[in-house]
Amino acid sequence: MVSDEEPLPGVVPASPKPLYTRAIHATLIGLAANFLLGAVKLVGGVVGNSFALISDAVNSLGDSLSSVVTLAALWYAQLPADDEHPYGHTRVEAVAGAYIAMLILVTGLYVGVEAVQWMASERPQPPIWTLWIAAGNVVLKEFLYWYNRRVGQQTGSLAMIASAWDHRSDALSSLAVLLGLGVVRWAGPAYAWADAAAALAVVAAILWSGLKLLKQSTGDLLDPQADAELVGKIRADAEAVSGVAAVEKLWVRKTGIEYLVDIHIQVDPQMTVEAGHRISHHVKNQLITNFALVKDVLVHLEPYHAAQRQAGTPA
C-alpha cells in the first residue's frame, strides 16, 4: 500500500493553498458585511422600536460569529500533520460548525420567545428609515449570495456554495422584515403585530440555518462518500494510469474542505511487487496532482483476473 511516500520525480502536486486563500478572502468579506449589517440593524431596531429588525440583527451577528469560527478553522486546518494527528487537522471545520450550529439554535429559540412576548405588547409605529435599513440589507445580502456562489463554483468548495445559500436565506428574511415594517407603517397601529410576525419569520430562518449547519457538520464527521461526480472523476483518472486494469473499490471521504481517498486497484497478478508498487505510486501522484482538494491517497493492490471480471465475481 502507498500512503505517505514522496512524489515521483518531476511530479508537482496540486496545492489547496489558493483555494484556502480564496475561501478565507470570501469569508472575511462576509464577516465584515454581516457585522456591519448586524450593528446597523440592532441600533435601528432598538431606536425604531422594531423587533423584526432586532431579530434580523441577531441573525447577522450570529453569521458573524460563524465566520470568525470558520476563519479560525480554515487557519487551523492548514497546520501540518503531526504525531498526534497523522491525518492533519482538517476535521476541525466540522467540529467548529457543530458547536456554532447548536449556539445558533439556542439563540433562535430565545429570539422566538421574545418575539411572542413583543407581539402581545403595544409599540409605536417604526419610523420610515427602518424600511430603508431592511431594503439595503436585502440588496447587500443578494449581492453576497452571487459573490459566494461564484467563488464556490470556481474553487469547487461546497462550503462556499452553502455560505452563498445562507446569504440568500438572509436576503429572504430581510425581505420578510421589509414587508412586515411596510404593513405596520402604512396600515396603522392596528397592524403592529406584523412586526413581530416578521420577526418570527426570521426566527424560522435562524432555526432552519442552524439545523442545516448541524446536519452538515455532523454528517461530515460520519465519513460519507463524496458526491458521485467527484468520485467518478477520481475513478476515471486512476483507471487511466498505465498498468491499472480496473478499480475494484473507491472510497472518498471529506475532511474539512479536502478529501482522503482509499482506492483498491487491480493489476496483472504476474507482475513483480516492485512493478505493482511503482503503479501505486503513479496512481497516488496522478490523483494528488490533478485534484487540489485530495489531501492523501491510500492505494491497495488486488490481482486482476479477466475471467472473474467477466463473470462478475470478486477478484
Stockholm file with secondary structure:
# STOCKHOLM 1.0

chainA/1-315         MVSDEEPLPGVVPASPKPLYTRAIHATLIGLAANFLLGAVKLVGGVVGNSFALISDAVNSLGDSLSSVVTLAALWYAQLPADDEHPYGHTRVEAVAGAYIAMLILVTGLYVGVEAVQWMASERPQPPIWTLWIAAGNVVLKEFLYWYNRRVGQQTGSLAMIASAWDHRSDALSSLAVLLGLGVVRWAGPAYAWADAAAALAVVAAILWSGLKLLKQSTGDLLDPQADAELVGKIRADAEAVSGVAAVEKLWVRKTGIEYLVDIHIQVDPQMTVEAGHRISHHVKNQLITNFALVKDVLVHLEPYHAAQRQAGTPA
#=GR chainA/1-315 SS CBSSCCCCTTCCCCCSHHHHHHHHHHHHHHHHHHHHHHHHHHHHHHHTTCHHHHHHHHHHHHHHHHHHHHHHHHHHHTSCCCSSCTTCSTTHHHHHHHHHHHHHHHHHHHHHHHHHHHHTSCCCCCCTHHHHHHHHHHHHHHHHHHHHHHHHHHHTCHHHHHHHHHHHHHHHHHHHHHHHHHHHHHHCGGGTHHHHHHHHHHHHHHHHHHHHHHHHHHHHHTCCBCCHHHHHHHHHHHHTSTTCCEEEEEEEEEETTEEEEEEEEEECTTSCHHHHHHHHHHHHHHHHHHCTTEEEEEEEEEECCHHHHHHTCCC
#=GC SS_cons         CBSSCCCCTTCCCCCSHHHHHHHHHHHHHHHHHHHHHHHHHHHHHHHTTCHHHHHHHHHHHHHHHHHHHHHHHHHHHTSCCCSSCTTCSTTHHHHHHHHHHHHHHHHHHHHHHHHHHHHTSCCCCCCTHHHHHHHHHHHHHHHHHHHHHHHHHHHTCHHHHHHHHHHHHHHHHHHHHHHHHHHHHHHCGGGTHHHHHHHHHHHHHHHHHHHHHHHHHHHHHTCCBCCHHHHHHHHHHHHTSTTCCEEEEEEEEEETTEEEEEEEEEECTTSCHHHHHHHHHHHHHHHHHHCTTEEEEEEEEEECCHHHHHHTCCC
//
